[in-house]
Amino acid sequence: MPFLDFSRMPLEDFRPGIKSAVQFGEQLLLAVMTLEAGLKDPGHVHPFDQCGVILKGSFLLTIAEESRSLGPGEGYFIPAGIFHSWSVPSGPVTVVDVSPKVT
């Protein structure tokens, strides 16, 4: 499917407090996720680049030592091997996230 309407993608339960819809290509995946208020990721590292943009709401993202609150229209780029974490102080927030397809 070459064109996507994020507002019409049906989201399904992924994890507690997270709903998502994922499109898989041969080498990339694109996930639309809605994260509920109060969710936190204490942090992690992975061996691939990751990027995304906020569609609705806001959340706090920390990449390496820099933290920033991101809102609609703002995005992020997380280089491979860099520690990052996030939290949703008030929600929900809807994010489009792109990363390599890992098999």
Buried (B, 14 or more C-beta within 10 A) or exposed (E): EEEEEBEEBEBEEBEEBBBBBBBEEEEEBBBBBBBBBEBBBEEEEBEEBBEBBBBBBBBBBBBEEEEEEBEEEEBBEBEEEEEBBBBBEEBBBBBBBBBBEEE
